[in-house]
Amino acid sequence: MNTIRTAMLLAFMTALFMAVGYLIGGGNGMVIAFLIAAAMNLFSYWNADKMVLRMNNAVEVDERNAPEYYAIVRELARRAGLPMPRVYLIDNPQPNAFATGRNPQNAAVAATTGLLERLSHEEVAGVMAHELAHVQNRDTLTMTITATLAGAISMLGNFAFFLGGGGNRENNNPLGMIGVLVAIIVAPFAAMLVQMAISRTREYSADRRGAEICGQPLWLASALDKIARNVERIHNPEAERNPAMAPLFIINPLSGERMDNLFSTHPDTENRIAALQKMASQGMGGSGGMSTSEVNIRSGAPRDIAPRNEGGPWGAKPSEPDAGPWGNNPARPKGPWS
């Protein structure tokens, strides 16, 4: 159903684009606007992962410097039948995560240090399963197509503003002025709403598929609850400076926009949790779900980062300083943010 809804929304946006072009009456301008917007978004499609990771100061990790985190992603990728993605960590106290990359062969997943500090192994597994579901569903491609059409519609609006619908007058089109008004005011707004609706639809699909990958819907439900509560009180400066990145994250990292309405980039968290709880009650987590012991055994190794308290979710505080890249052991190399 979510796939059908996404296809219908994309079809509507395409029809909206063609209708605006017709109303303006500038067929050549419509083609030029679409080509420019397509070129801009094609560049973003091939380079978006690098740009997003760079904007968030993400650092790539592996099984040597983040053994637990890396092992969780590796096991989930195996269960999903996906190539092993590149794994990144972001030095940010706000718990959050996102996936990027143009296809499963060039994918990357990123989590914040706040996510690893505040969530249990099982909850982290639920979150990363959600992100791998985005990779498997090729949501990056879907959102790129959506951005292309939305950008083209907005560009047509700009053309209409500067040209004043002159092309229509030349063609004696009585709808010329209406076309200009639609292009300037209505169409970009409608495109934005459709873009947000598609983003929210993909989140529900990723929740469901992520629960199937790890086989434990309640792990993700618990993680969403913790992340949402922490996001409300922990500021994310990088996301605030680049609000266009907000739809990438599992929970909206920006202040405000908490409601499940036409203007939010994410579904209401309580609605998502309810859907996952219903899924669990119906035994739809998937066969051979991961167990708590499996997650901890497979991820067993020195902790990736030190918890903020003595009894953090990644185990009791060790007697020696943490050996991960964010520890403060003077005998070891300093971490990337030291």
Wavefront OBJ file of the C-alpha trace (Angstrom):
o trace
v 0.000 0.000 0.000
v 2.814 2.449 0.857
v 4.501 1.701 -2.486
v 1.244 2.371 -4.346
v 0.724 5.581 -2.395
v 4.264 6.755 -3.213
v 3.742 5.993 -6.903
v 0.469 7.928 -6.888
v 2.102 10.917 -5.208
v 4.953 10.894 -7.735
v 2.440 10.667 -10.579
v 0.529 13.618 -9.115
v 3.699 15.688 -8.886
v 4.577 14.843 -12.490
v 1.081 15.827 -13.634
v 1.345 19.048 -11.608
v 4.620 19.885 -13.316
v 3.146 19.326 -16.782
v -0.001 21.311 -15.912
v 1.986 24.314 -14.699
v 4.051 24.228 -17.875
v 0.892 24.220 -19.946
v -0.744 27.053 -18.014
v 2.306 29.246 -18.310
v 2.349 28.448 -22.004
v 6.109 28.503 -22.283
v 6.851 25.029 -23.563
v 10.500 25.828 -24.224
v 10.873 27.403 -20.793
v 9.326 24.322 -19.227
v 11.872 22.074 -20.911
v 14.786 24.322 -19.935
v 13.608 24.527 -16.316
v 13.229 20.764 -16.110
v 16.677 20.131 -17.610
v 18.355 22.558 -15.209
v 16.552 21.116 -12.194
v 17.305 17.569 -13.353
v 20.993 18.402 -13.772
v 21.173 19.924 -10.294
v 19.494 16.946 -8.702
v 21.498 14.446 -10.738
v 24.645 16.019 -9.306
v 23.107 15.750 -5.831
v 22.160 12.124 -6.478
v 25.746 11.132 -7.231
v 27.293 13.281 -4.499
v 24.574 13.628 -1.841
v 26.051 10.942 0.413
v 29.434 12.661 0.534
v 27.871 16.086 1.090
v 25.535 14.921 3.862
v 28.257 12.995 5.682
v 30.621 15.950 5.401
v 28.003 18.417 6.677
v 27.501 16.224 9.756
v 31.257 15.767 10.332
v 30.785 12.004 10.128
v 33.817 9.783 10.588
v 33.984 6.323 9.026
v 34.524 3.483 11.513
v 35.195 -0.224 11.241
v 35.416 -3.316 13.415
v 38.702 -2.138 14.919
v 37.613 1.206 16.358
v 33.846 0.592 16.762
v 33.494 -3.204 17.093
v 30.013 -3.355 18.640
v 28.365 -0.832 16.374
v 30.013 -2.273 13.268
v 29.083 -5.834 14.217
v 25.419 -4.901 14.636
v 25.293 -3.314 11.178
v 27.134 -6.256 9.626
v 24.736 -8.820 11.102
v 21.683 -6.820 10.051
v 23.032 -6.370 6.520
v 23.559 -10.123 6.336
v 19.997 -10.775 7.488
v 18.650 -8.292 4.941
v 20.727 -9.761 2.115
v 22.448 -6.421 1.527
v 26.088 -5.595 0.784
v 27.919 -4.296 3.829
v 27.432 -0.499 3.838
v 30.039 1.973 4.944
v 29.542 2.748 8.621
v 29.909 6.242 10.091
v 29.720 7.817 13.507
v 28.870 11.444 14.252
v 30.075 13.215 17.369
v 26.713 14.614 18.443
v 24.915 14.146 21.783
v 21.480 14.053 20.132
v 20.521 10.394 19.486
v 19.724 9.998 15.798
v 20.715 8.123 12.647
v 20.307 8.199 8.883
v 21.164 6.282 5.719
v 22.443 7.687 2.449
v 23.833 6.506 -0.866
v 22.382 6.129 -4.346
v 21.942 2.337 -4.170
v 22.702 -0.648 -1.883
v 26.146 -1.058 -3.442
v 27.097 2.520 -2.525
v 25.221 2.916 0.746
v 26.319 4.362 4.053
v 24.686 4.409 7.472
v 25.487 6.886 10.205
v 24.626 7.103 13.881
v 25.406 9.749 16.446
v 27.433 9.118 19.564
v 24.300 10.108 21.462
v 22.480 7.142 19.929
v 25.123 4.688 21.131
v 25.299 6.282 24.559
v 21.580 6.407 25.313
v 20.184 3.303 23.641
v 20.682 -0.385 24.393
v 22.270 -2.813 21.948
v 18.813 -4.059 20.997
v 17.456 -0.549 20.376
v 20.498 0.347 18.289
v 19.874 -2.811 16.261
v 16.275 -1.706 15.676
v 17.395 1.739 14.505
v 20.064 0.422 12.151
v 17.613 -2.133 10.742
v 15.325 0.807 9.925
v 18.161 2.586 8.126
v 19.078 -0.540 6.168
v 15.420 -0.801 5.176
v 15.751 2.642 3.575
v 18.742 1.320 1.650
v 16.895 -1.827 0.575
v 13.782 0.136 -0.439
v 15.956 2.532 -2.482
v 14.327 5.476 -0.748
v 17.271 7.698 -1.653
v 16.371 7.255 -5.316
v 12.693 7.950 -4.615
v 13.453 11.137 -2.724
v 15.884 12.269 -5.443
v 13.174 11.925 -8.102
v 10.786 13.805 -5.836
v 13.336 16.578 -5.276
v 13.925 16.819 -9.031
v 10.235 17.358 -9.755
v 9.773 19.746 -6.837
v 12.803 21.750 -7.934
v 11.537 21.891 -11.506
v 8.130 23.137 -10.354
v 9.707 25.844 -8.216
v 11.926 26.868 -11.126
v 8.880 27.187 -13.352
v 7.387 29.472 -10.722
v 10.484 31.663 -10.863
v 10.320 31.786 -14.635
v 6.659 32.774 -14.450
v 7.487 35.558 -12.007
v 10.243 37.061 -14.182
v 8.538 36.522 -17.522
v 5.116 37.581 -16.284
v 3.369 35.008 -18.411
v 4.494 36.706 -21.587
v 4.705 33.424 -23.405
v 1.007 32.883 -22.880
v 0.086 36.266 -24.247
v 2.075 35.515 -27.364
v 0.121 32.277 -27.698
v -3.190 34.085 -26.907
v -3.767 31.638 -24.077
v -6.592 33.011 -21.866
v -5.236 30.977 -18.935
v -1.877 32.718 -19.049
v -2.334 34.902 -15.968
v -3.942 32.033 -14.079
v -0.962 29.929 -15.013
v 1.410 32.557 -13.665
v -0.431 32.745 -10.348
v -0.587 28.957 -10.042
v 3.104 28.646 -10.871
v 4.172 31.336 -8.395
v 1.921 30.496 -5.437
v 0.056 27.217 -5.639
v 2.330 24.766 -7.453
v 5.499 25.088 -5.306
v 3.401 24.826 -2.143
v 1.604 21.739 -3.455
v 4.930 20.202 -4.496
v 6.306 20.768 -0.992
v 3.297 19.028 0.553
v 3.651 16.047 -1.792
v 7.382 15.847 -1.050
v 6.679 15.761 2.698
v 3.930 13.174 2.239
v 6.294 10.895 0.325
v 8.933 11.302 3.039
v 6.457 10.305 5.753
v 5.242 7.337 3.694
v 8.795 6.052 3.300
v 9.334 6.267 7.077
v 6.382 3.963 7.756
v 7.671 1.506 5.139
v 11.174 1.570 6.631
v 9.766 0.983 10.129
v 7.937 -2.106 8.935
v 10.802 -3.517 6.889
v 13.316 -2.710 9.629
v 11.218 -4.663 12.131
v 11.199 -7.591 9.700
v 14.989 -7.451 9.276
v 15.764 -7.643 12.990
v 12.638 -9.670 13.752
v 11.838 -7.565 16.822
v 9.407 -4.647 16.197
v 9.457 -3.613 19.858
v 13.185 -2.888 19.726
v 12.564 -0.162 17.169
v 9.444 1.040 19.010
v 11.451 1.484 22.209
v 14.239 3.229 20.308
v 11.846 5.682 18.653
v 10.385 6.604 22.038
v 13.828 7.258 23.548
v 15.087 9.189 20.525
v 11.996 11.394 20.357
v 12.197 12.282 24.040
v 15.887 13.155 23.782
v 15.542 15.108 20.547
v 13.069 17.424 22.294
v 15.706 18.554 24.767
v 19.034 18.123 22.918
v 19.863 20.681 20.249
v 21.455 19.612 16.949
v 23.337 22.647 15.570
v 24.411 20.946 12.328
v 20.838 19.983 11.454
v 19.529 23.428 12.396
v 22.054 25.016 10.018
v 21.047 22.604 7.241
v 17.310 21.919 7.707
v 17.102 20.234 4.291
v 18.809 17.244 5.914
v 15.940 16.711 8.361
v 14.012 14.141 6.264
v 17.077 11.869 6.261
v 17.054 11.234 10.010
v 14.961 8.558 11.695
v 13.430 11.280 13.919
v 13.192 14.924 12.917
v 16.331 16.506 14.470
v 14.976 20.067 14.324
v 13.261 21.932 17.113
v 9.507 22.059 16.534
v 7.697 20.050 13.809
v 6.529 17.336 16.170
v 3.006 16.937 14.789
v 1.808 14.438 12.191
v 0.396 17.023 9.801
v 0.858 18.254 6.261
v 3.889 20.335 7.215
v 5.960 17.696 9.045
v 8.706 15.696 7.396
v 8.155 12.701 9.703
v 5.105 10.822 10.955
v 4.084 11.350 14.552
v 6.297 9.150 16.715
v 3.375 7.798 18.723
v 1.705 6.663 15.496
v 4.876 4.871 14.437
v 5.231 3.182 17.815
v 1.589 2.088 17.742
v 2.070 0.551 14.293
v 5.133 -1.371 15.507
v 3.337 -2.559 18.642
v 0.458 -3.807 16.502
v 2.948 -5.570 14.268
v 4.517 -7.273 17.279
v 1.140 -8.312 18.708
v 0.305 -9.987 15.416
v 3.590 -11.900 15.431
v 4.776 -10.135 12.272
v 8.346 -9.490 13.322
v 9.651 -12.092 10.925
v 10.894 -15.620 11.396
v 14.173 -16.194 13.155
v 14.223 -12.845 14.899
v 17.397 -11.697 16.610
v 17.522 -12.376 20.322
v 18.961 -10.146 23.019
v 21.774 -12.593 23.678
v 22.555 -12.823 19.964
v 22.928 -9.070 19.630
v 25.200 -8.854 22.656
v 27.239 -11.933 21.784
v 27.756 -10.914 18.194
v 28.653 -7.395 19.301
v 30.744 -8.531 22.235
v 34.022 -6.654 22.462
v 35.282 -3.507 24.165
v 32.598 -0.857 24.164
v 32.681 1.638 21.314
v 32.230 4.709 23.518
v 32.088 5.347 27.222
v 28.589 5.840 28.653
v 27.781 9.023 30.524
v 27.115 7.167 33.745
v 28.317 4.101 35.633
v 25.630 1.789 34.314
v 25.223 2.859 30.680
v 23.369 0.649 28.201
v 26.626 -0.575 26.678
v 27.711 -2.208 29.892
v 29.223 -1.236 33.227
v 31.973 1.319 33.286
v 35.322 -0.493 32.907
v 38.203 -0.128 35.303
v 40.417 1.175 32.487
v 39.702 4.143 30.240
v 37.671 3.317 27.164
v 39.717 2.001 24.250
v 37.389 3.266 21.523
v 38.130 6.319 19.382
v 36.181 8.582 21.767
v 37.919 7.398 24.919
v 40.500 9.394 26.811
v 43.192 6.783 27.352
v 46.464 8.737 27.029
v 48.310 5.555 26.050
v 46.239 5.208 22.897
v 45.800 7.451 19.843
v 43.392 10.277 20.417
v 39.941 10.126 18.854
v 38.965 12.176 15.808
v 37.354 14.861 17.962
v 40.014 15.023 20.670
l 1 2 3 4 5 6 7 8 9 10 11 12 13 14 15 16 17 18 19 20 21 22 23 24 25 26 27 28 29 30 31 32 33 34 35 36 37 38 39 40 41 42 43 44 45 46 47 48 49 50 51 52 53 54 55 56 57 58 59 60 61 62 63 64 65 66 67 68 69 70 71 72 73 74 75 76 77 78 79 80 81 82 83 84 85 86 87 88 89 90 91 92 93 94 95 96 97 98 99 100 101 102 103 104 105 106 107 108 109 110 111 112 113 114 115 116 117 118 119 120 121 122 123 124 125 126 127 128 129 130 131 132 133 134 135 136 137 138 139 140 141 142 143 144 145 146 147 148 149 150 151 152 153 154 155 156 157 158 159 160 161 162 163 164 165 166 167 168 169 170 171 172 173 174 175 176 177 178 179 180 181 182 183 184 185 186 187 188 189 190 191 192 193 194 195 196 197 198 199 200 201 202 203 204 205 206 207 208 209 210 211 212 213 214 215 216 217 218 219 220 221 222 223 224 225 226 227 228 229 230 231 232 233 234 235 236 237 238 239 240 241 242 243 244 245 246 247 248 249 250 251 252 253 254 255 256 257 258 259 260 261 262 263 264 265 266 267 268 269 270 271 272 273 274 275 276 277 278 279 280 281 282 283 284 285 286 287 288 289 290 291 292 293 294 295 296 297 298 299 300 301 302 303 304 305 306 307 308 309 310 311 312 313 314 315 316 317 318 319 320 321 322 323 324 325 326 327 328 329 330 331 332 333 334 335 336 337 338
